[in-house]
Amino acid sequence: MYRFLNIFRNHRQVVLFLSDLLLWNLSYYLSFAIRNNNFSLSGEGTLFFTGLLLLNISFSAVFLLFRLYDKLWRYADTEDFFYAAIASLSANLVFMTGMMITGAVNPALAVHSGIFITNALMSTLFVMLFRIIYRLNKILERRNLARKAKKRLMIIGAGEGALSVLSELSKTPGNEYIPVCIVDDNKEKLHRRIAGVKVEGTTYEIPQLCEKLGIEVILFTISQISVADKKRILDTCAKTHLEVKIIPNIYNLMTSGVPITSTIRQVEVDDLLGREPVVFDTEKYGKYLIGQTVLVTGGGGSIGSELCRQIASLHPKHLIILDIYENNAYEIQQELIRKHGSDLSFEVQIASVRDKKKLEYIFQTHDIDVVFHAAAHKHVPLMETNPEEAVKNNVFGTLKLAEVADKYHVKNFVQISTDKAVNPTNVMGASKRICEMLIQMMGKKKDSRTNFVAVRFGNVLGSNGSVIPLFKEQIRTGGPVTVTHPDIIRYFMTIPEAVSLVLTAGSIAKGGEIFILDMGEPVKIKVLAENLIRLSGFKPHEDIKIEYTGLRPGEKLYEELLLNEEGITKTDNKKIYIGRPIEFNNEELFRLLKNLYYAAQRNDKSAVEQLVAEIVPTFHHATNENAELPPQEDEE
């Protein structure tokens, strides 16, 4: 009883009840009007008002007993509408029974039966229609709210990519985008529609169209496009200060079955490098790894893990992942298990390249054919304050590994080097230059069966500790973005490109070479930061500030890929060159290395730096003059 008396707990239920009340009375009145062929109640007022009272009592009681007002009709389904129809017909039956019991009508008279039948049909129809309209209205309200909350999307490219995106967006109403327009440079597609969305203009009109149509997000969907055109379009997008996103190769996605919208990502700096990516020619250069036992040191790091990924796809006999940091090693282990399962034979060895006994054990128990040496301390400022650790790990770790590899007749040994080894201004770079010298020295051994080579490249986009992840995190938190110097420039390459070079070098190695990648034009870090800010939807120097912090210890304004004494020799790969080896005295190098070893073991930082400078004559610490900053200005 208490529940019955408290059925109307909110205004929505009251509105629904009053609407039903109006519809019951309207249907009853129209039933009389249809029977009399006019809307006059003359002569039958008593019968009409008696029936009206009984109708309202009957319908109210039945609808309340059926608890129709407890339902959320905005979410009603077919079963709910069927339930409402049964309630209406039941109410009509109660109404008719009440009229007969009270003697108000004679059911035997066809005229009275006609009123009951017409009222039953009409009242049920009205009740159902009202609820259908009510539900549709709520759906439209939700859609309008959703549309208002969605980001207005411009799609670049009126091809298969755009069609796939639009198709998937239409199938997922809960997505965060509302397609507004498409742009394409094909004149034949202008002003046509794809899935209802109009091609409004060309890529040259992007800034004007964004302003005119209130665009909030730009999505790049073109796969088959030259690097120069892609860079031009993305540079144009950057001028809008809107968030720009991109879809990877659309054709690969369409064949993989992965939802297109799930692959939408932010534009990365490697999309703006302005040169064709270096791709490893598996058919030409990958055969030397098929059926071989391969060791990757530092296998859990940025370069090492990508080496493992690409080597795994080349069907090695066995892959050994060596790393001192178990978390990284575990991650690549699980990734390879998920991707290759039992098709790949591999193992993880937790060890340091400083531990010669462990290295001996690994080489004794495995017939290793190829070694990729990626393990190293690489953080420049940290190695400036810990030079002895740079020497212990980078120099003597490499020497121990190379000696063991030579002892067990490994076919190819590939050392990962860096452009910081050229005219080094920091201990890390100098230690890597010593590693190159060791590789050259080992490559000269007449009795060695191993081809020792080094691979030198610049900064790797997205690697652990690199500038790009730092910039992204700073942008995500609202800035400021920190750049060491407004004039600092760097060569950049992607992780897959770096690994392509390493794998290619291993295939063409003859011993003692330093391979160098043609990395295109160097990139100004300030410009890189500004583009990342723009493509994240912000204005540099306004929404996100850029602060210049000064060059870090050991850092220089620009990196080089060649020493002055080195020349270059072409290879059959137009992107890879060989630096001419610089001659040095092996006996003198061994003498200095012995002294360096003992200085490092004593943790004598000063002695370590002096000996490193003696071994690497081109090593000179960066001066404070190099780090002076001009006055900071907000610039566009």
Secondary structure, DSSP 8 states (H G I E B T S, - for coil): -HHHHT---SHHHHHHHHHHHHHHHHHHHHHHHHHHTSS--TT-HHHHHHHHHHHHHHHHHHHHHTTGGGS-GGG--HHHHHHHHHHHHHHHHHHHHHHHHTTSS-TTSHHHHHHHHHHHHHHHHHHHHHHHHHHHHHHHHHHHHHHHHSEEEEEE-SSHHHHHHHHHHHH-TTSSEEEEEEE-S-GGGTT-EETTEEEEE-GGGHHHHHHHHT--EEEE---S--HHHHHHHHHHHHTTT-EEEE---HHHHHHHT--GGGG-EE--GGGGS-S------HHHHSGGGTT-EEEEETTTSHHHHHHHHHHHTT--SEEEEEES-HHHHHHHHHHHHHHHGGGS-EEEEE--TT-HHHHHHHHHHS---EEEE------HHHHHH-HHHHIIIIIHHHHHHHHHHHHTT-SEEEEE--GGGSS-SSHHHHHHHHHHHHHHHHHT-TT---EEEEEE--EEET-TT-HHHHHHHHHHTT--EEES-TT-EE-EEEHHHHHHHHHHHHHH--SS-EEEE---S-EEHHHHHHHHHHHBT--BTTTB-EEE----TT--S---SS-TT--EEE-SSTTEEEE------HHHHHHHHHHHHHHHHTT-HHHHHHHHHHH-TT-----GGGG---------
